[in-house]
Amino acid sequence: MDPLEKSVIACPSMVLPFLFGFLFLLSGDFRAATAAECKGRWIYIRELPSRFNTDLLATCDDFPLLFELREQQEKNLRPFIANHGLGPRTHNRSRSWYRTDPLFMELVFHRRMLEYPCLVADPAAADAVFVPYYAAIAALPFLYSPDQWNSSALHGRDLTDWLRRDRPAIWSRRAGHDHFLAVAGAAWDFDNDPAQTPVWGTAFLGLPECYNLSALTLESRAWPLQEHAVPPPTSFHPATLGRFDAWLARARRSRRPALMLFAGGAATSSGRPNIASSIRAECELRRDLCDIVDCSRGACVHDPARFMRPMLRARFCLHPPGDTPTRRSTFDGILAGCIPVFFEEASAARQFGWHLPRRRYSEFSVLIPKEEVVFGGRRIADVLEAIPPGRVRRMRAAVLELAPAVMYRRHGSSAALRARKDAFDLAIEGVLRRIRRRVQAMEQGTNPLVLVGEDEEEQQQQQQQQPSDR
């Protein structure tokens, strides 16, 4: 760890605000966008007090219950703040691979926003306003400190009070409908009713002011109102197009002797039938066809080599729902060219339409209803072996074609790599479309809090891309 990163961890409230400010001044080096190119894309970054973001980084190791529930060997998270949230490199010679913890996705977004090519200094000229609030880190005491569980309705109240009080014209201009932020967690962890005693989670998204915000979350609810799901950061963050293309070439030419792979923890001891246990049982019986990567006790969270090498050797990667519908390994597998196998639509098809177009799922993935496996006796291997080799090759090509959409490139990357849209770029494009719809609804006198279907947003996205495709 270099001296700068040590100083950030030791005293983030002093170092990071200066560093972010310095990078903001340098952000002009990253943009060559003209006013015409930025039309409808101008973003203003709210200048929050450090207590809402960088100060919080010093507290992330203060919650023993967090590490107990995670069951990880590491008992501290602060080392993973390194490289602006990407984490430490996997080894000294690594140039693209990091030990990334999804909890610091908000820090990754904050850093990348500073090189966004259409930043504007005047909030009145902005089409959208980014709020660099580290919501998931601010939630830690309400989730993992028992003495604060009954106070979880307070999460975010100080932020919303500040947004309305500090330069109130910024908020009141559009009642917050043009504000957005990143949240490194599942939306349902933040959607409690502020008036009710919580069982788990906080009421951040349930605050009246937050109804107007757009949130980029790691998972969305079945009927999302404020949020849209974006891919969690994987461990792959190249800085040049050459390194990115070299990885894709390796994934394309990789020999794949294993039919399928399951990377996950040990089967639960509840005794109740579930899809993860059924998958593990089938894999144990068919070791000639299925590889297992044991990720028990958090073994895979910060060790990408543990699962990426086996993913390169497998044709299909199995992604059953766990505590939540989506698995981070889905996106690791896409980068490895391992065709995803889902067992319910909520695992991806209903959430990530900005990054993985819903209309294309049959081209790059397999869906096997979990009920058919758990209760119907259907064998996963039989389904996958029945897919013709030619179709498997086409599916793998489609998977690797989507790889840029789930990859977060490193900040300060080369111009050639910045020309390819990554997960961050697609998230910003998507939230700008959503905000545009809300603002238009306000101007037309209709309710801006409308549910927007994935198919409708994809259709808009295609229409916007058509002129540039010709």
LINMO-V873374 format. One record per backbone hydrogen bond with DSSP energy under -0.5 kcal/mol. NH is the residue of the N-H (numbers start at 1). CO is the residue of the C=O. E is the energy in kcal/mol with one decimal. If there is no record, write none. Layout:
NH;CO;E
NH;CO;E
This chain:
6;2;-2.1
7;3;-2.2
8;4;-2.0
9;5;-2.2
10;6;-2.4
11;7;-2.5
14;11;-1.3
15;11;-1.9
16;12;-1.6
17;12;-0.7
18;14;-0.6
19;15;-2.5
20;16;-3.4
21;17;-2.2
22;18;-2.5
23;19;-2.5
24;20;-2.2
25;21;-1.9
26;22;-1.5
27;23;-0.7
27;24;-0.8
28;25;-0.6
29;26;-2.8
30;27;-1.5
31;27;-0.6
31;28;-0.6
38;34;-1.6
39;36;-1.0
41;38;-2.8
42;38;-0.5
43;118;-2.3
44;128;-2.3
46;44;-0.6
46;130;-2.7
48;46;-1.3
52;49;-2.1
53;50;-1.4
55;50;-2.6
56;50;-0.5
56;53;-1.0
57;53;-0.6
57;54;-0.9
58;55;-1.1
59;56;-1.8
60;57;-0.8
62;59;-2.1
65;144;-0.5
66;63;-1.3
67;63;-1.0
68;64;-2.0
69;65;-2.4
70;66;-2.1
71;67;-1.4
72;67;-0.8
80;77;-2.0
81;78;-1.9
82;79;-1.2
85;81;-2.2
86;83;-1.4
87;82;-2.9
90;97;-1.9
94;91;-1.5
98;235;-2.6
99;88;-3.0
100;98;-1.3
102;100;-0.5
104;101;-2.1
105;102;-1.9
108;104;-1.9
109;105;-2.5
110;106;-2.2
111;107;-2.4
112;108;-2.4
113;109;-2.5
114;110;-0.9
114;111;-0.7
115;112;-1.5
116;113;-1.4
119;116;-0.8
120;43;-2.1
123;121;-0.7
125;122;-1.8
126;123;-1.2
127;42;-2.2
128;42;-1.5
129;178;-3.0
130;44;-2.7
131;180;-2.8
132;130;-0.7
133;131;-2.2
134;52;-2.0
135;133;-1.7
135;182;-0.6
138;134;-2.4
139;135;-1.2
140;136;-0.5
140;137;-1.0
142;139;-0.8
143;139;-1.5
143;140;-0.5
144;140;-2.9
145;141;-1.2
146;144;-0.6
148;145;-2.7
149;146;-1.0
151;148;-1.7
152;149;-1.2
154;151;-2.5
155;152;-1.4
157;154;-2.0
158;154;-0.6
160;156;-2.4
161;157;-2.4
162;158;-1.9
163;159;-2.9
164;160;-1.7
165;161;-1.7
166;162;-3.1
167;165;-0.6
168;165;-0.7
170;167;-2.2
171;167;-0.6
172;168;-2.9
173;169;-1.6
174;171;-0.9
175;171;-0.6
176;171;-1.4
177;174;-2.3
179;176;-1.8
180;129;-2.4
181;214;-1.9
183;216;-3.0
185;183;-2.2
187;219;-2.4
189;186;-1.7
190;187;-2.2
191;188;-0.6
192;202;-2.5
194;192;-0.5
196;193;-2.0
202;189;-2.4
203;152;-1.3
205;190;-2.9
206;190;-0.7
206;203;-0.6
207;203;-0.7
207;204;-1.2
210;207;-0.6
211;207;-0.9
211;208;-0.8
212;209;-1.3
214;179;-1.9
215;213;-0.5
215;226;-1.9
216;181;-2.6
217;215;-0.8
217;228;-1.5
218;183;-0.6
218;185;-2.1
219;185;-0.9
224;221;-0.7
228;215;-2.1
229;351;-0.6
230;217;-2.7
237;96;-3.6
237;235;-0.7
244;240;-1.8
245;241;-3.0
246;242;-2.1
247;243;-1.8
248;244;-2.2
249;245;-2.5
250;246;-1.9
251;247;-2.4
252;248;-2.2
253;249;-2.1
254;250;-0.9
258;313;-2.0
259;289;-0.8
260;289;-2.2
261;316;-1.6
262;291;-2.4
263;318;-0.5
264;262;-0.6
264;293;-2.0
278;274;-2.0
279;275;-2.5
280;276;-2.4
281;277;-2.4
282;278;-2.3
283;279;-2.6
284;280;-2.3
285;281;-1.6
286;282;-1.8
287;284;-0.5
289;286;-1.8
290;286;-2.2
291;260;-2.4
293;262;-2.6
294;292;-0.6
295;264;-2.6
295;293;-0.7
298;295;-0.8
299;296;-1.3
301;298;-0.8
302;298;-0.5
303;300;-0.9
306;303;-1.4
307;303;-0.5
307;304;-1.0
308;304;-3.0
309;305;-1.0
311;307;-1.9
312;308;-1.8
313;309;-0.7
313;310;-0.9
314;311;-0.9
315;258;-2.0
316;259;-1.4
317;339;-2.7
318;261;-3.0
319;341;-2.6
322;324;-2.5
330;327;-1.7
331;328;-1.3
332;328;-1.3
333;329;-2.8
334;330;-1.6
335;331;-1.7
336;332;-1.3
337;334;-1.3
338;333;-2.8
339;315;-2.0
339;337;-0.6
340;364;-0.7
341;317;-2.5
342;340;-0.5
342;366;-3.1
343;319;-0.6
347;344;-1.5
348;345;-1.5
349;345;-0.5
350;345;-1.4
351;348;-2.1
352;348;-1.9
355;352;-1.3
356;352;-3.6
360;357;-1.8
361;358;-1.3
363;360;-1.8
364;360;-1.0
364;361;-0.6
365;361;-1.8
366;340;-2.1
368;342;-2.7
368;366;-0.5
370;343;-2.1
372;369;-1.0
373;369;-0.9
374;370;-3.0
375;371;-2.1
376;371;-1.2
377;373;-0.6
378;372;-2.7
380;378;-0.5
383;379;-1.6
384;380;-2.3
385;381;-2.7
386;382;-1.2
387;384;-1.2
392;388;-2.1
393;389;-2.3
394;390;-1.9
395;391;-2.6
396;392;-2.5
397;393;-2.1
398;394;-2.0
399;395;-2.3
400;396;-2.4
401;397;-1.7
402;398;-1.0
402;399;-0.8
403;400;-0.7
405;402;-1.2
406;402;-0.6
406;403;-1.4
407;403;-0.6
407;404;-0.8
408;236;-0.6
409;407;-0.8
410;238;-2.5
413;410;-0.8
414;239;-3.0
418;414;-2.3
419;415;-1.1
420;417;-1.7
423;407;-2.3
426;422;-2.3
427;423;-1.9
428;424;-2.4
429;425;-2.4
430;426;-2.3
431;427;-2.5
432;428;-2.1
433;429;-1.9
434;430;-2.2
435;431;-2.6
436;432;-2.4
437;433;-2.0
438;434;-2.0
439;435;-2.9
440;436;-2.4
441;437;-2.1
442;438;-2.3
443;439;-2.5
444;440;-1.6
445;442;-1.4
446;441;-2.7
450;448;-2.0
453;451;-0.6
457;453;-2.1
458;454;-2.8
459;455;-2.2
460;456;-2.0
461;457;-2.5
462;458;-2.6
463;459;-2.1
464;460;-2.2
465;461;-1.6
466;462;-1.5
467;463;-0.6
469;465;-1.3
469;466;-0.6
470;466;-1.1
